[in-house]
Structure formats: structure tokens, C-alpha cells
């Protein structure tokens, strides 16, 4: 299992770096769109869509991405879209996490299908636009999620006492959440310092938020983004638990499925662009 995890991670990182090494945005856009389309297929399987319809859902995400590119939204989508998607995730946190896994199958299947397709499509538009803003900006958002996850894991293992959502993900704790937030704060401070050296293609999300919102606003924004990363993880865990599945699929040997790897990114990418739009409006 460990060998599979390492091989899969190396292959994914190699593909990611290769797609980012060219000034042409197409390789990265196609790679990430393929991953989101696979997530659409997984979402259908987790929500009783059937084999044929699950494939159609993956194709719908891909076609939505193409439409987003042709419309120009992959380069510059309206800020209102990002705020709407971020609001949808906040609503999911309030309603879904309070209701628990048992309530999820009671929603109409069509509504569950559409919700999944919308968040996957919006996440792809967000990462495509983030890539257009700058590699430094995009990587700073991705690393925020990864740092929150890693710091929460180690903090939860070491200090975890109070369970966060035991009916959904018994391993998560409030101590892990605070550890993740602390890790992101340290990452932001380091990245802002590195931004000051001027060796990147543009400011990171941290520097943009600091310039637009000040220190207090930056800290609040980091809290929101960290919280949403936890929400994304918990919502996917809720859906899998309701479906009786351990992983979203076996597409990534040793890692499970695509949704298992991008769940925390799905709400954070649109929310990061929503917050970054506050600085652009000034």
C-alpha cells in the first residue's frame, strides 16, 4: 500500500510540474479538468446515478469546463460567482453537518447530482483562473489546504481530545482544527516574507489579502479558508458514509479516488478568489 501511494504521488506531482512548466495554460487546464471530470464520475457513483449516468456526469463536468473556457470565465469569472459558491458551501456546512449522514440520502437524487456537478465545475473554473493570476497565487492557495490538512493531522494525533464531528469523521478533533489554523498562519507569514524578495510571477493569496484587508482581515480570511477546508473534507466523508463507501473510487492506487484528494480544495478555491476580489475592487 505504501509503495502504491508513493508511486501514485510521484506520478501526479510529475504531471502537475510538467503542466506548469510551460507558459501555455492549456496543459494544466486539461489535466485539472480531467481530474474534475473523474470527480464527477465518482460523485455519480456515490449518489446512485448508475454506471451510464455516472459517466455522463463526468462528461458534463468536462463540457462545462469547455464552456467556461470559451465564455472567458476560466480566465475571469464574475466575482459574484465565487461569493455564491462560497455561500453554498457555508449553507452545506450549516445544514449538512448538523443533519448528519442519515439525512443525505433523503435529498432528491437529482438535487444531489446537480450540487456535485456545480461545485466541481466551479472548482475547476477557480483553479484555472488562479493559474491565470499567477503560479505563485495558485500554489499559495493549494499549499494552504495541504498545510491545514497536515498540521491538523499531527495536531489531532498529538493533542486531540474533543471530537469535531464524530458521526461523520471520528478521527477529526477541534485540537486538530486549531493546529491546522496555526500551521496556515506560519505558512502565510513565511510566504509573505518570500513575496517581499520579489522572485515570483506575482503576489501570493496571503500578500493580496494582507494588502486588501490588513493584518486583522488576513487572519480572519485565513480562519474562513481553513474552516472551509475542513467543511469540504467533512462533506465528502458524509457522502461516503451515507453511501457505505470507504473511498470515492480506486482511480488513484493507494490514495482512493479523486474526490478523496481534492475534497478540501473544492470550497477553498472559490472562496479564495472571492476574498481576493476584495483587493481587486480597490
TABELCOR-V844435 format. One record per residue. RES is the residue in one letter. OMEGA is omega as a letter, one per 40 degrees, with the letter a starting at -180 (* if undefined). Layout:
res->RES omega->OMEGA
res->RES omega->OMEGA
This chain:
res->X omega->i
res->X omega->i
res->X omega->i
res->X omega->a
res->X omega->a
res->X omega->a
res->X omega->a
res->X omega->a
res->X omega->i
res->X omega->a
res->X omega->a
res->X omega->i
res->X omega->i
res->X omega->i
res->X omega->i
res->X omega->a
res->X omega->i
res->X omega->a
res->X omega->i
res->X omega->a
res->X omega->i
res->X omega->i
res->X omega->i
res->X omega->a
res->X omega->a
res->X omega->a
res->X omega->i
res->X omega->a
res->X omega->a
res->X omega->i
res->X omega->a
res->X omega->i
res->X omega->i
res->X omega->i
res->X omega->i
res->X omega->i
res->X omega->i
res->X omega->i
res->X omega->i
res->X omega->i
res->X omega->i
res->X omega->a
res->X omega->i
res->X omega->i
res->X omega->i
res->X omega->a
res->X omega->i
res->X omega->a
res->X omega->a
res->X omega->a
res->X omega->a
res->X omega->a
res->X omega->i
res->X omega->i
res->X omega->i
res->X omega->i
res->X omega->i
res->X omega->i
res->X omega->i
res->X omega->i
res->X omega->i
res->X omega->a
res->X omega->i
res->X omega->i
res->X omega->i
res->X omega->i
res->X omega->i
res->X omega->i
res->X omega->a
res->X omega->a
res->X omega->a
res->X omega->a
res->X omega->i
res->X omega->i
res->X omega->a
res->X omega->i
res->X omega->i
res->X omega->i
res->X omega->i
res->X omega->i
res->X omega->a
res->X omega->i
res->X omega->i
res->X omega->a
res->X omega->i
res->X omega->i
res->X omega->i
res->X omega->i
res->X omega->i
res->X omega->i
res->X omega->i
res->X omega->i
res->X omega->a
res->X omega->a
res->X omega->a
res->X omega->a
res->X omega->i
res->X omega->a
res->X omega->i
res->X omega->a
res->X omega->a
res->X omega->a
res->X omega->a
res->X omega->a
res->X omega->i
res->X omega->i
res->X omega->i
res->X omega->a
res->X omega->a
res->X omega->i
res->X omega->i
res->X omega->i
res->X omega->a
res->X omega->i
res->X omega->i
res->X omega->a
res->X omega->a
res->X omega->a
res->X omega->i
res->X omega->i
res->X omega->a
res->X omega->i
res->X omega->i
res->X omega->i
res->X omega->a
res->X omega->a
res->X omega->i
res->X omega->i
res->X omega->i
res->X omega->i
res->X omega->i
res->X omega->i
res->X omega->i
res->X omega->i
res->X omega->i
res->X omega->i
res->X omega->a
res->X omega->a
res->X omega->i
res->X omega->i
res->X omega->i
res->X omega->a
res->X omega->i
res->X omega->a
res->X omega->a
res->X omega->i
res->X omega->i
res->X omega->a
res->X omega->a
res->X omega->a
res->X omega->i
res->X omega->a
res->X omega->a
res->X omega->i
res->X omega->i
res->X omega->i
res->X omega->a
res->X omega->a
res->X omega->a
res->X omega->i
res->X omega->a
res->X omega->a
res->X omega->a
res->X omega->a
res->X omega->a
res->X omega->a
res->X omega->a
res->X omega->a
res->X omega->a
res->X omega->a
res->X omega->a
res->X omega->a
res->X omega->i
res->X omega->i
res->X omega->i
res->X omega->i
res->X omega->a
res->X omega->i
res->X omega->i
res->X omega->i
res->X omega->i
res->X omega->i
res->X omega->i
res->X omega->i
res->X omega->i
res->X omega->i
res->X omega->i
res->X omega->i
res->X omega->i
res->X omega->a
res->X omega->i
res->X omega->i
res->X omega->i
res->X omega->i
res->X omega->a
res->X omega->i
res->X omega->i
res->X omega->a
res->X omega->a
res->X omega->a
res->X omega->i
res->X omega->a
res->X omega->i
res->X omega->i
res->X omega->a
res->X omega->i
res->X omega->i
res->X omega->a
res->X omega->i
res->X omega->a
res->X omega->a
res->X omega->a
res->X omega->a
res->X omega->a
res->X omega->a
res->X omega->i
res->X omega->i
res->X omega->a
res->X omega->i
res->X omega->i
res->X omega->i
res->X omega->i
res->X omega->i
res->X omega->a
res->X omega->i
res->X omega->i
res->X omega->i
res->X omega->i
res->X omega->i
res->X omega->i
res->X omega->i
res->X omega->i
res->X omega->a
res->X omega->a
res->X omega->i
res->X omega->i
res->X omega->i
res->X omega->a
res->X omega->i
res->X omega->i
res->X omega->i
res->X omega->i
res->X omega->a
res->X omega->a
res->X omega->i
res->X omega->i
res->X omega->i
res->X omega->i
res->X omega->i
res->X omega->a
res->X omega->a
res->X omega->a
res->X omega->i
res->X omega->a
res->X omega->a
res->X omega->a
res->X omega->i
res->X omega->a
res->X omega->i
res->X omega->a
res->X omega->a
res->X omega->a
res->X omega->a
res->X omega->i
res->X omega->a
res->X omega->i
res->X omega->a
res->X omega->a
res->X omega->i
res->X omega->a
res->X omega->i
res->X omega->i
res->X omega->i
res->X omega->a
res->X omega->i
res->X omega->i
res->X omega->i
res->X omega->i
res->X omega->a
res->X omega->a
res->X omega->a
res->X omega->*
